[in-house]
Amino acid sequence: RSEPQGTKYKTFSSKGLGREVSYLVYLPPQYEEQSQRYPVIYWLHGMNGTQRTGGEVFVPYLDAAIRQRLLPPCIAVLPNGMVSGFYRDAAGGELPVESVIIKDLIPHVDQTYRTLAERNGRVIQGYSMGGYGAAHLGFKYPELFGTVIVDAGALDPKRFNKVLDNAEHPGQWVEKNVDKVRNQM
C-alpha cells in the first residue's frame, strides 16, 4: 500500500472486532531523533472518505505548520471511520467504530508512540461526518479529549435522521456532560 506523503500505514489488534484495524499515523520531524512526548490529533474523515483523505488533505497543512513553527510538533492519527459509520457503534454491533477508537485505538497509540497520554494531550478533529464524530466522541468522553474541533460537521438531525439516533447526537452529550466539559477545560 502506498501511503500519502508524511504518513505511515499501520494496524492494531482490535479486541472489539477480533481482527486487525488500519490507521495512518503522522510523526513530526525529529520524532526519531528526540525522546520527548507529543500531543496527538485524532483526525476523522468525512462520509465516503477514508483515513487516506486526512493524509492527503490534512497532513500536508499540519506538516507545513509544524515546519514553519506555527504549530508545536504533534502526532496525527487518522482512524478508519468506515464509509458512513459516523464514528458511533452501529446498532447490532457489526461496526463498533466508537468502541474500537475509544477502547482499542487510543490505548494502542499511547502504548506505541511517545504521546502525552492525558486529556490535555489529545485533540479530536473531524470534517463533515468526521466533524459529527469529533463532537460525538469529544463530548461523550470529555475525560479523554482536551480539545474538540468540528469542521463543517454533519450535525443537522433533519438531514441525517435516517442514519443517526438523536439520543447519541453530540448536542445530547454536551447537555449530559456540561459540567465535565466545563470542569476539564
N, CA, C and O atoms as a DFTB+ gen file, in Angstrom:
740 C
 N C O
     1  1       0.830      -1.194       0.000
     2  2       0.000       0.000       0.000
     3  2       0.861       1.240       0.000
     4  3       1.859       1.316       0.717
     5  1       0.484       2.191      -0.786
     6  2       1.217       3.451      -0.763
     7  2       0.498       4.412       0.174
     8  3      -0.722       4.567       0.125
     9  1       1.281       5.044       1.017
    10  2       0.725       5.989       1.975
    11  2       0.849       7.393       1.427
    12  3       1.769       7.685       0.664
    13  1      -0.087       8.280       1.817
    14  2       0.107       9.692       1.477
    15  2       1.418      10.178       2.104
    16  3       1.806       9.728       3.182
    17  1       2.082      11.089       1.424
    18  2       3.377      11.584       1.880
    19  2       3.312      12.048       3.324
    20  3       2.399      12.771       3.723
    21  1       4.305      11.618       4.105
    22  2       4.412      12.019       5.508
    23  2       3.665      11.117       6.471
    24  3       3.726      11.328       7.682
    25  1       2.959      10.112       5.959
    26  2       2.210       9.215       6.831
    27  2       2.726       7.786       6.697
    28  3       3.416       7.442       5.738
    29  1       2.377       6.973       7.677
    30  2       2.708       5.547       7.646
    31  2       1.432       4.759       7.889
    32  3       0.654       5.073       8.790
    33  1       1.232       3.747       7.084
    34  2       0.086       2.853       7.234
    35  2       0.414       1.869       8.345
    36  3       1.459       1.220       8.319
    37  1      -0.485       1.760       9.325
    38  2      -0.274       0.864      10.461
    39  2      -1.569       0.110      10.755
    40  3      -2.644       0.484      10.287
    41  1      -1.444      -0.944      11.528
    42  2      -2.617      -1.676      12.009
    43  2      -2.456      -1.932      13.498
    44  3      -1.352      -1.866      14.039
    45  1      -3.570      -2.222      14.149
    46  2      -3.567      -2.611      15.547
    47  2      -4.613      -3.696      15.724
    48  3      -5.537      -3.831      14.921
    49  1      -4.454      -4.452      16.773
    50  2      -5.391      -5.536      17.051
    51  2      -6.560      -4.993      17.851
    52  3      -6.379      -4.468      18.949
    53  1      -7.754      -5.120      17.302
    54  2      -8.957      -4.663      17.981
    55  2      -9.612      -5.831      18.696
    56  3     -10.023      -6.808      18.069
    57  1      -9.703      -5.722      20.014
    58  2     -10.412      -6.744      20.782
    59  2     -11.893      -6.728      20.447
    60  3     -12.526      -7.782      20.385
    61  1     -12.453      -5.545      20.231
    62  2     -13.870      -5.411      19.931
    63  2     -14.278      -6.068      18.625
    64  3     -15.369      -6.627      18.515
    65  1     -13.391      -5.999      17.629
    66  2     -13.694      -6.611      16.338
    67  2     -13.088      -7.994      16.188
    68  3     -13.539      -8.794      15.367
    69  1     -12.063      -8.271      16.984
    70  2     -11.389      -9.554      16.863
    71  2     -10.522      -9.661      15.622
    72  3     -10.293     -10.757      15.109
    73  1     -10.042      -8.523      15.139
    74  2      -9.172      -8.518      13.953
    75  2      -8.328      -7.247      13.920
    76  3      -8.474      -6.359      14.760
    77  1      -7.457      -7.187      12.943
    78  2      -6.613      -6.009      12.751
    79  2      -7.433      -4.879      12.125
    80  3      -8.299      -5.116      11.283
    81  1      -7.146      -3.655      12.551
    82  2      -7.803      -2.461      12.034
    83  2      -6.707      -1.496      11.600
    84  3      -5.668      -1.391      12.252
    85  1      -6.942      -0.796      10.503
    86  2      -5.918       0.096       9.956
    87  2      -6.093       1.539      10.419
    88  3      -7.173       1.969      10.824
    89  1      -4.982       2.264      10.338
    90  2      -4.966       3.707      10.551
    91  2      -3.721       4.252       9.892
    92  3      -2.802       3.498       9.574
    93  1      -3.682       5.546       9.685
    94  2      -2.464       6.221       9.232
    95  2      -1.948       7.048      10.393
    96  3      -2.722       7.565      11.198
    97  1      -0.629       7.166      10.468
    98  2      -0.031       7.993      11.505
    99  2       0.967       8.951      10.872
   100  3       1.694       8.591       9.946
   101  1       0.992      10.162      11.380
   102  2       1.981      11.169      11.020
   103  2       2.820      11.419      12.266
   104  3       2.291      11.683      13.346
   105  1       4.127      11.332      12.100
   106  2       5.054      11.646      13.189
   107  2       5.796      12.928      12.820
   108  3       6.233      13.076      11.679
   109  1       5.946      13.853      13.760
   110  2       6.562      15.137      13.441
   111  2       8.043      14.986      13.111
   112  3       8.670      13.989      13.468
   113  1       8.600      15.991      12.422
   114  2      10.043      15.962      12.134
   115  2      10.835      15.781      13.439
   116  3      10.429      16.288      14.484
   117  1      11.913      15.093      13.381
   118  2      12.791      14.802      14.512
   119  2      12.182      13.856      15.543
   120  3      12.759      13.680      16.616
   121  1      11.043      13.246      15.254
   122  2      10.447      12.306      16.212
   123  2      11.445      11.206      16.557
   124  3      11.615      10.865      17.728
   125  1      12.097      10.655      15.554
   126  2      13.027       9.532      15.773
   127  2      14.295       9.962      16.515
   128  3      14.895       9.155      17.225
   129  1      14.706      11.219      16.359
   130  2      15.952      11.684      16.977
   131  2      15.762      12.206      18.400
   132  3      16.734      12.332      19.145
   133  1      14.530      12.509      18.783
   134  2      14.283      13.089      20.099
   135  2      13.522      12.110      20.977
   136  3      12.983      11.115      20.491
   137  1      13.480      12.395      22.264
   138  2      12.803      11.487      23.195
   139  2      11.605      12.131      23.889
   140  3      11.032      11.545      24.808
   141  1      11.232      13.312      23.462
   142  2      10.119      13.998      24.111
   143  2       8.776      13.345      23.773
   144  3       8.676      12.549      22.840
   145  1       7.763      13.694      24.539
   146  2       6.397      13.217      24.306
   147  2       5.632      14.297      23.543
   148  3       5.923      15.487      23.658
   149  1       4.649      13.853      22.765
   150  2       3.925      14.760      21.875
   151  2       2.413      14.656      22.077
   152  3       1.896      13.587      22.405
   153  1       1.704      15.780      21.877
   154  2       0.244      15.703      21.835
   155  2      -0.182      14.979      20.562
   156  3       0.583      14.869      19.604
   157  1      -1.423      14.487      20.574
   158  2      -1.951      13.737      19.433
   159  2      -3.225      14.396      18.939
   160  3      -4.097      14.761      19.728
   161  1      -3.326      14.546      17.616
   162  2      -4.559      14.972      16.974
   163  2      -5.166      13.735      16.314
   164  3      -4.536      13.108      15.462
   165  1      -6.376      13.392      16.707
   166  2      -7.135      12.330      16.045
   167  2      -8.007      13.024      15.000
   168  3      -8.951      13.735      15.344
   169  1      -7.682      12.813      13.716
   170  2      -8.391      13.480      12.622
   171  2      -9.346      12.495      11.971
   172  3      -8.922      11.452      11.475
   173  1     -10.656      12.825      11.968
   174  2     -11.699      11.932      11.493
   175  2     -12.205      12.369      10.119
   176  3     -12.622      13.513       9.938
   177  1     -12.164      11.463       9.168
   178  2     -12.572      11.769       7.785
   179  2     -14.087      11.860       7.636
   180  3     -14.841      11.440       8.514
   181  1     -14.514      12.417       6.508
   182  2     -15.931      12.564       6.203
   183  2     -16.523      11.336       5.533
   184  3     -15.826      10.361       5.249
   185  1     -17.827      11.408       5.286
   186  2     -18.551      10.310       4.649
   187  2     -17.956      10.008       3.277
   188  3     -17.575      10.912       2.533
   189  1     -17.887       8.744       2.966
   190  2     -17.318       8.231       1.719
   191  2     -15.809       8.452       1.629
   192  3     -15.206       8.185       0.590
   193  1     -15.204       8.931       2.696
   194  2     -13.761       9.105       2.718
   195  2     -13.101       7.926       3.407
   196  3     -13.761       6.964       3.801
   197  1     -11.794       8.016       3.546
   198  2     -11.010       7.023       4.269
   199  2      -9.942       7.757       5.046
   200  3      -9.836       8.981       4.962
   201  1      -9.154       7.022       5.798
   202  2      -8.058       7.671       6.508
   203  2      -7.076       8.318       5.532
   204  3      -6.383       9.272       5.886
   205  1      -7.016       7.800       4.302
   206  2      -6.154       8.409       3.275
   207  2      -6.552       9.862       3.008
   208  3      -5.701      10.698       2.704
   209  1      -7.859      10.158       3.123
   210  2      -8.330      11.521       2.896
   211  2      -7.588      12.490       3.808
   212  3      -7.121      13.536       3.358
   213  1      -7.480      12.148       5.080
   214  2      -6.749      13.001       6.013
   215  2      -5.273      13.099       5.665
   216  3      -4.647      14.145       5.836
   217  1      -4.728      11.993       5.174
   218  2      -3.331      12.006       4.762
   219  2      -3.071      12.919       3.578
   220  3      -1.976      13.458       3.415
   221  1      -4.088      13.081       2.762
   222  2      -3.940      13.923       1.564
   223  2      -4.350      15.372       1.785
   224  3      -3.754      16.272       1.193
   225  1      -5.362      15.621       2.632
   226  2      -5.865      16.995       2.779
   227  2      -5.512      17.656       4.100
   228  3      -5.502      18.884       4.181
   229  1      -5.223      16.888       5.129
   230  2      -4.918      17.475       6.441
   231  2      -3.425      17.463       6.740
   232  3      -2.864      18.487       7.131
   233  1      -2.782      16.328       6.562
   234  2      -1.380      16.172       6.957
   235  2      -0.441      17.158       6.259
   236  3       0.456      17.678       6.923
   237  1      -0.591      17.450       4.957
   238  2       0.331      18.425       4.355
   239  2       0.296      19.785       5.042
   240  3       1.341      20.413       5.217
   241  1      -0.893      20.250       5.434
   242  2      -1.005      21.529       6.137
   243  2      -0.449      21.438       7.555
   244  3       0.212      22.361       8.031
   245  1      -0.717      20.336       8.216
   246  2      -0.186      20.124       9.559
   247  2       1.341      20.126       9.526
   248  3       1.985      20.806      10.325
   249  1       1.912      19.364       8.601
   250  2       3.363      19.272       8.495
   251  2       3.986      20.636       8.181
   252  3       5.002      21.006       8.768
   253  1       3.378      21.375       7.260
   254  2       3.902      22.709       6.921
   255  2       3.841      23.641       8.128
   256  3       4.785      24.391       8.378
   257  1       2.749      23.602       8.873
   258  2       2.609      24.469      10.052
   259  2       3.650      24.123      11.114
   260  3       4.191      25.015      11.766
   261  1       3.930      22.834      11.288
   262  2       4.948      22.420      12.264
   263  2       6.330      22.862      11.797
   264  3       7.108      23.403      12.583
   265  1       6.637      22.634      10.528
   266  2       7.964      23.011       9.992
   267  2       8.185      24.528      10.019
   268  3       9.315      24.990      10.171
   269  1       7.103      25.298       9.871
   270  2       7.210      26.761       9.926
   271  2       7.083      27.294      11.349
   272  3       7.083      28.505      11.570
   273  1       6.975      26.386      12.306
   274  2       6.850      26.716      13.730
   275  2       5.613      27.546      14.045
   276  3       5.614      28.373      14.957
   277  1       4.548      27.305      13.266
   278  2       3.262      27.934      13.545
   279  2       2.441      27.070      14.487
   280  3       1.475      27.534      15.093
   281  1       2.833      25.817      14.600
   282  2       2.152      24.838      15.445
   283  2       3.228      24.001      16.115
   284  3       4.216      23.650      15.471
   285  1       3.065      23.672      17.386
   286  2       4.072      22.826      18.027
   287  2       4.047      21.415      17.420
   288  3       3.016      20.975      16.911
   289  1       5.166      20.721      17.475
   290  2       5.200      19.354      16.947
   291  2       4.145      18.478      17.627
   292  3       3.937      18.559      18.838
   293  1       3.492      17.650      16.834
   294  2       2.473      16.744      17.362
   295  2       2.374      15.523      16.450
   296  3       2.892      15.513      15.333
   297  1       1.706      14.510      16.952
   298  2       1.425      13.293      16.209
   299  2       0.001      13.423      15.682
   300  3      -0.860      13.975      16.367
   301  1      -0.260      12.925      14.482
   302  2      -1.628      12.866      13.967
   303  2      -1.969      11.407      13.695
   304  3      -1.184      10.672      13.096
   305  1      -3.149      11.002      14.143
   306  2      -3.649       9.648      13.916
   307  2      -4.935       9.779      13.101
   308  3      -5.853      10.514      13.466
   309  1      -4.975       9.051      11.995
   310  2      -6.101       9.114      11.076
   311  2      -6.795       7.753      11.084
   312  3      -6.384       6.847      10.359
   313  1      -7.856       7.600      11.904
   314  2      -8.528       6.310      12.017
   315  2      -9.388       5.989      10.795
   316  3      -9.752       6.864      10.009
   317  1      -9.690       4.721      10.673
   318  2     -10.621       4.251       9.655
   319  2     -12.019       4.334      10.253
   320  3     -12.381       3.513      11.096
   321  1     -12.810       5.316       9.825
   322  2     -14.159       5.509      10.363
   323  2     -15.233       4.797       9.578
   324  3     -16.421       5.019       9.810
   325  1     -14.838       3.950       8.660
   326  2     -15.752       3.255       7.754
   327  2     -16.420       4.301       6.851
   328  3     -16.278       5.502       7.082
   329  1     -17.130       3.856       5.850
   330  2     -17.665       4.758       4.835
   331  2     -18.710       5.715       5.390
   332  3     -18.716       6.898       5.051
   333  1     -19.593       5.204       6.242
   334  2     -20.654       6.068       6.767
   335  2     -21.009       5.687       8.203
   336  3     -22.186       5.621       8.557
   337  1     -20.003       5.439       9.019
   338  2     -20.232       4.986      10.387
   339  2     -20.505       6.068      11.401
   340  3     -20.919       5.769      12.521
   341  1     -20.281       7.340      11.034
   342  2     -20.499       8.472      11.929
   343  2     -19.776       8.313      13.266
   344  3     -20.132       8.969      14.245
   345  1     -18.766       7.450      13.312
   346  2     -17.915       7.285      14.495
   347  2     -18.709       6.895      15.733
   348  3     -18.380       7.288      16.852
   349  1     -19.768       6.109      15.505
   350  2     -20.585       5.565      16.580
   351  2     -20.689       4.067      16.375
   352  3     -20.483       3.570      15.267
   353  1     -21.002       3.360      17.421
   354  2     -21.227       1.920      17.293
   355  2     -22.545       1.708      16.566
   356  3     -23.570       2.273      16.947
   357  1     -22.517       0.895      15.524
   358  2     -23.732       0.600      14.765
   359  2     -24.646      -0.301      15.586
   360  3     -24.187      -1.165      16.334
   361  1     -25.938      -0.084      15.432
   362  2     -26.909      -0.958      16.091
   363  2     -26.668      -2.385      15.610
   364  3     -26.461      -2.612      14.419
   365  1     -26.694      -3.319      16.506
   366  2     -26.434      -4.707      16.153
   367  2     -24.990      -5.111      16.359
   368  3     -24.672      -6.300      16.357
   369  1     -24.115      -4.139      16.536
   370  2     -22.738      -4.431      16.876
   371  2     -21.808      -4.801      15.736
   372  3     -20.642      -5.112      15.979
   373  1     -22.296      -4.778      14.476
   374  2     -21.422      -5.210      13.388
   375  2     -20.297      -4.228      13.077
   376  3     -19.246      -4.639      12.586
   377  1     -20.495      -2.947      13.350
   378  2     -19.444      -1.952      13.142
   379  2     -19.287      -1.104      14.405
   380  3     -19.853      -0.014      14.486
   381  1     -18.531      -1.586      15.385
   382  2     -18.359      -0.835      16.635
   383  2     -17.260       0.231      16.528
   384  3     -16.275       0.192      17.265
   385  1     -17.438       1.183      15.601
   386  2     -16.400       2.179      15.314
   387  2     -16.024       2.967      16.566
   388  3     -14.841       3.145      16.856
   389  1     -17.022       3.437      17.306
   390  2     -16.771       4.211      18.526
   391  2     -15.952       3.400      19.526
   392  3     -14.938       3.878      20.034
   393  1     -16.385       2.190      19.804
   394  2     -15.685       1.345      20.781
   395  2     -14.268       1.024      20.336
   396  3     -13.351       0.992      21.157
   397  1     -14.081       0.789      19.057
   398  2     -12.741       0.482      18.550
   399  2     -11.810       1.672      18.774
   400  3     -10.666       1.495      19.193
   401  1     -12.294       2.886      18.496
   402  2     -11.453       4.076      18.690
   403  2     -11.167       4.289      20.173
   404  3     -10.013       4.466      20.564
   405  1     -12.205       4.275      20.993
   406  2     -12.062       4.602      22.414
   407  2     -11.336       3.501      23.190
   408  3     -10.428       3.791      23.969
   409  1     -11.726       2.253      22.984
   410  2     -11.190       1.152      23.801
   411  2      -9.929       0.514      23.239
   412  3      -9.135      -0.049      23.992
   413  1      -9.732       0.594      21.918
   414  2      -8.586      -0.094      21.309
   415  2      -7.543       0.856      20.719
   416  3      -6.355       0.739      21.020
   417  1      -7.987       1.800      19.874
   418  2      -7.030       2.656      19.159
   419  2      -6.281       3.602      20.099
   420  3      -5.052       3.661      20.059
   421  1      -7.002       4.340      20.940
   422  2      -6.323       5.309      21.811
   423  2      -5.318       4.615      22.732
   424  3      -4.184       5.081      22.833
   425  1      -5.685       3.520      23.409
   426  2      -4.662       2.830      24.214
   427  2      -3.487       2.316      23.369
   428  3      -2.338       2.364      23.810
   429  1      -3.771       1.833      22.173
   430  2      -2.692       1.366      21.281
   431  2      -1.733       2.517      20.952
   432  3      -0.514       2.360      21.033
   433  1      -2.288       3.664      20.584
   434  2      -1.455       4.818      20.232
   435  2      -0.609       5.242      21.428
   436  3       0.584       5.513      21.284
   437  1      -1.226       5.298      22.612
   438  2      -0.481       5.712      23.807
   439  2       0.613       4.714      24.184
   440  3       1.626       5.105      24.764
   441  1       0.426       3.441      23.867
   442  2       1.445       2.430      24.170
   443  2       2.522       2.346      23.097
   444  3       3.642       1.917      23.376
   445  1       2.196       2.750      21.878
   446  2       3.104       2.576      20.748
   447  2       3.981       3.792      20.492
   448  3       5.134       3.655      20.084
   449  1       3.443       4.975      20.729
   450  2       4.148       6.222      20.416
   451  2       4.376       7.028      21.696
   452  3       3.727       6.792      22.715
   453  1       5.297       7.969      21.628
   454  2       5.589       8.826      22.771
   455  2       4.562       9.965      22.808
   456  3       4.819      11.075      22.342
   457  1       3.422       9.659      23.363
   458  2       2.321      10.624      23.426
   459  2       2.254      11.265      24.801
   460  3       2.839      10.777      25.768
   461  1       1.531      12.364      24.860
   462  2       1.107      12.920      26.137
   463  2      -0.210      12.216      26.433
   464  3      -1.273      12.681      26.022
   465  1      -0.140      11.121      27.129
   466  2      -1.290      10.216      27.319
   467  2      -2.220      10.736      28.406
   468  3      -2.412      10.108      29.448
   469  1      -2.784      11.895      28.131
   470  2      -3.716      12.528      29.069
   471  2      -4.671      13.391      28.265
   472  3      -4.441      13.677      27.090
   473  1      -5.718      13.787      28.906
   474  2      -6.764      14.572      28.256
   475  2      -6.210      15.792      27.516
   476  3      -6.549      16.017      26.355
   477  1      -5.366      16.572      28.176
   478  2      -4.839      17.788      27.567
   479  2      -3.813      17.513      26.480
   480  3      -3.349      18.439      25.814
   481  1      -3.460      16.261      26.299
   482  2      -2.549      15.881      25.221
   483  2      -3.279      15.321      24.014
   484  3      -2.644      14.831      23.081
   485  1      -4.620      15.387      24.019
   486  2      -5.398      14.828      22.900
   487  2      -6.365      15.857      22.334
   488  3      -7.088      16.538      23.062
   489  1      -6.350      15.945      21.004
   490  2      -7.294      16.764      20.243
   491  2      -8.084      15.801      19.370
   492  3      -7.512      14.864      18.812
   493  1      -9.382      16.016      19.244
   494  2     -10.177      15.251      18.278
   495  2     -10.771      16.251      17.303
   496  3     -11.441      17.204      17.701
   497  1     -10.519      16.022      16.022
   498  2     -10.915      16.945      14.967
   499  2     -11.509      16.142      13.823
   500  3     -11.053      15.037      13.531
   501  1     -12.523      16.695      13.178
   502  2     -13.094      15.985      12.053
   503  2     -13.814      16.891      11.092
   504  3     -14.221      18.003      11.430
   505  1     -13.962      16.382       9.872
   506  2     -14.615      17.101       8.790
   507  2     -15.908      16.384       8.398
   508  3     -15.902      15.171       8.186
   509  1     -17.011      17.119       8.299
   510  2     -18.306      16.619       7.868
   511  2     -18.754      15.466       8.774
   512  3     -19.005      15.696       9.957
   513  1     -18.862      14.245       8.262
   514  2     -19.206      13.116       9.127
   515  2     -18.188      13.012      10.261
   516  3     -18.539      12.679      11.394
   517  1     -16.934      13.297       9.948
   518  2     -15.889      13.295      10.971
   519  2     -16.075      14.410      11.988
   520  3     -15.692      14.267      13.148
   521  1     -16.669      15.529      11.551
   522  2     -16.995      16.605      12.483
   523  2     -18.056      16.153      13.471
   524  3     -17.984      16.451      14.663
   525  1     -19.045      15.428      12.953
   526  2     -20.038      14.819      13.838
   527  2     -19.320      13.884      14.811
   528  3     -19.563      13.924      16.017
   529  1     -18.437      13.043      14.275
   530  2     -17.718      12.085      15.120
   531  2     -16.867      12.769      16.172
   532  3     -16.814      12.317      17.315
   533  1     -16.193      13.865      15.796
   534  2     -15.363      14.592      16.758
   535  2     -16.221      15.152      17.887
   536  3     -15.855      15.056      19.059
   537  1     -17.370      15.740      17.528
   538  2     -18.264      16.283      18.552
   539  2     -18.853      15.157      19.404
   540  3     -18.922      15.268      20.628
   541  1     -19.274      14.083      18.752
   542  2     -19.859      12.947      19.467
   543  2     -18.871      12.358      20.473
   544  3     -19.183      12.229      21.656
   545  1     -17.683      12.005      19.995
   546  2     -16.694      11.379      20.876
   547  2     -16.133      12.371      21.886
   548  3     -15.941      12.034      23.054
   549  1     -15.871      13.596      21.433
   550  2     -15.303      14.599      22.324
   551  2     -16.206      14.958      23.484
   552  3     -15.734      15.137      24.607
   553  1     -17.517      15.068      23.224
   554  2     -18.444      15.446      24.285
   555  2     -18.969      14.244      25.066
   556  3     -19.412      14.393      26.205
   557  1     -18.925      13.072      24.473
   558  2     -19.330      11.870      25.202
   559  2     -18.220      11.430      26.149
   560  3     -18.490      10.897      27.225
   561  1     -16.967      11.654      25.744
   562  2     -15.801      11.248      26.546
   563  2     -14.915      12.466      26.845
   564  3     -13.758      12.504      26.424
   565  1     -15.452      13.469      27.573
   566  2     -14.666      14.683      27.812
   567  2     -13.406      14.429      28.640
   568  3     -12.486      15.247      28.638
   569  1     -13.363      13.301      29.347
   570  2     -12.167      12.977      30.120
   571  2     -11.002      12.546      29.217
   572  3      -9.862      12.478      29.677
   573  1     -11.275      12.256      27.947
   574  2     -10.224      11.799      27.024
   575  2      -9.666      12.886      26.129
   576  3      -8.514      12.800      25.704
   577  1     -10.472      13.927      25.827
   578  2     -10.063      14.925      24.835
   579  2     -10.087      16.325      25.421
   580  3     -11.095      16.756      25.981
   581  1      -8.977      17.031      25.290
   582  2      -8.873      18.392      25.790
   583  2      -9.398      19.414      24.820
   584  3      -9.765      20.518      25.223
   585  1      -9.443      19.069      23.533
   586  2      -9.915      19.993      22.500
   587  2     -10.758      19.217      21.501
   588  3     -10.412      18.105      21.101
   589  1     -11.870      19.824      21.106
   590  2     -12.756      19.253      20.093
   591  2     -12.867      20.276      18.972
   592  3     -13.228      21.428      19.213
   593  1     -12.556      19.858      17.739
   594  2     -12.642      20.752      16.578
   595  2     -13.596      20.134      15.565
   596  3     -13.386      19.016      15.095
   597  1     -14.648      20.879      15.238
   598  2     -15.659      20.424      14.284
   599  2     -15.562      21.309      13.044
   600  3     -15.748      22.523      13.125
   601  1     -15.271      20.698      11.902
   602  2     -15.159      21.420      10.633
   603  2     -16.291      20.953       9.721
   604  3     -16.318      19.798       9.297
   605  1     -17.222      21.854       9.423
   606  2     -18.373      21.537       8.557
   607  2     -19.079      20.278       9.037
   608  3     -19.406      19.401       8.237
   609  1     -19.312      20.190      10.334
   610  2     -19.889      18.994      10.937
   611  2     -21.277      18.653      10.435
   612  3     -22.129      19.531      10.299
   613  1     -21.501      17.392      10.164
   614  2     -22.805      16.879       9.727
   615  2     -23.688      16.715      10.962
   616  3     -23.949      15.596      11.404
   617  1     -24.142      17.830      11.511
   618  2     -24.837      17.824      12.794
   619  2     -26.348      18.039      12.689
   620  3     -27.046      17.966      13.701
   621  1     -26.858      18.299      11.506
   622  2     -28.283      18.593      11.336
   623  2     -29.108      17.316      11.403
   624  3     -29.071      16.512      10.472
   625  1     -29.861      17.111      12.502
   626  2     -30.625      15.867      12.632
   627  2     -31.697      15.707      11.556
   628  3     -32.093      14.583      11.249
   629  1     -32.172      16.807      10.979
   630  2     -33.188      16.712       9.925
   631  2     -32.602      16.079       8.660
   632  3     -33.287      15.329       7.966
   633  1     -31.364      16.375       8.369
   634  2     -30.723      15.818       7.164
   635  2     -30.249      14.392       7.374
   636  3     -30.240      13.599       6.432
   637  1     -29.857      14.054       8.591
   638  2     -29.220      12.759       8.836
   639  2     -30.027      11.861       9.761
   640  3     -29.485      10.900      10.306
   641  1     -31.331      12.157       9.954
   642  2     -32.107      11.394      10.924
   643  2     -32.286       9.931      10.539
   644  3     -32.603       9.113      11.402
   645  1     -32.095       9.578       9.285
   646  2     -32.216       8.171       8.890
   647  2     -31.029       7.345       9.376
   648  3     -31.153       6.138       9.586
   649  1     -29.896       7.986       9.551
   650  2     -28.707       7.244       9.977
   651  2     -28.294       7.548      11.410
   652  3     -27.443       6.857      11.971
   653  1     -28.883       8.567      11.999
   654  2     -28.452       8.977      13.332
   655  2     -29.548       8.800      14.369
   656  3     -30.719       9.081      14.115
   657  1     -29.152       8.338      15.522
   658  2     -30.050       8.231      16.669
   659  2     -29.888       9.509      17.476
   660  3     -28.799       9.796      17.974
   661  1     -30.961      10.275      17.608
   662  2     -30.846      11.563      18.299
   663  2     -30.389      11.438      19.742
   664  3     -29.849      12.398      20.291
   665  1     -30.586      10.288      20.375
   666  2     -30.102      10.099      21.746
   667  2     -28.576      10.108      21.793
   668  3     -27.988      10.370      22.843
   669  1     -27.934       9.823      20.663
   670  2     -26.475       9.821      20.590
   671  2     -25.927      11.093      19.946
   672  3     -24.718      11.200      19.740
   673  1     -26.779      12.047      19.628
   674  2     -26.354      13.287      18.977
   675  2     -25.406      14.058      19.909
   676  3     -25.617      14.075      21.122
   677  1     -24.373      14.689      19.359
   678  2     -23.439      15.443      20.200
   679  2     -24.105      16.474      21.100
   680  3     -23.643      16.710      22.216
   681  1     -25.187      17.092      20.628
   682  2     -25.887      18.062      21.463
   683  2     -26.418      17.439      22.743
   684  3     -26.426      18.079      23.795
   685  1     -26.861      16.194      22.654
   686  2     -27.320      15.486      23.848
   687  2     -26.162      15.242      24.811
   688  3     -26.317      15.362      26.027
   689  1     -25.000      14.900      24.256
   690  2     -23.825      14.638      25.114
   691  2     -23.301      15.920      25.749
   692  3     -22.823      15.895      26.883
   693  1     -23.384      17.037      25.038
   694  2     -22.976      18.312      25.641
   695  2     -23.862      18.607      26.849
   696  3     -23.367      18.958      27.920
   697  1     -25.176      18.462      26.668
   698  2     -26.096      18.718      27.778
   699  2     -25.840      17.762      28.946
   700  3     -25.807      18.181      30.103
   701  1     -25.664      16.499      28.638
   702  2     -25.464      15.498      29.691
   703  2     -24.135      15.712      30.433
   704  3     -24.065      15.522      31.647
   705  1     -23.092      16.104      29.705
   706  2     -21.749      16.204      30.285
   707  2     -21.262      17.638      30.448
   708  3     -20.058      17.868      30.560
   709  1     -22.176      18.609      30.462
   710  2     -21.765      20.010      30.501
   711  2     -20.829      20.303      31.671
   712  3     -19.855      21.036      31.501
   713  1     -21.095      19.757      32.839
   714  2     -20.225      20.024      33.986
   715  2     -18.853      19.403      33.797
   716  3     -17.845      20.017      34.146
   717  1     -18.795      18.200      33.252
   718  2     -17.500      17.561      32.981
   719  2     -16.708      18.343      31.949
   720  3     -15.500      18.531      32.094
   721  1     -17.398      18.802      30.896
   722  2     -16.721      19.582      29.860
   723  2     -16.207      20.888      30.446
   724  3     -15.055      21.253      30.214
   725  1     -17.035      21.596      31.197
   726  2     -16.622      22.864      31.816
   727  2     -15.472      22.675      32.796
   728  3     -14.499      23.428      32.774
   729  1     -15.584      21.672      33.652
   730  2     -14.584      21.466      34.698
   731  2     -13.247      20.984      34.148
   732  3     -12.227      21.089      34.828
   733  1     -13.241      20.468      32.947
   734  2     -11.986      19.962      32.419
   735  2     -11.377      20.902      31.392
   736  3     -10.304      20.616      30.861
   737  1     -12.032      22.006      31.104
   738  2     -11.484      22.957      30.143
   739  2     -10.441      23.825      30.805
   740  3      -9.859      24.695      30.157
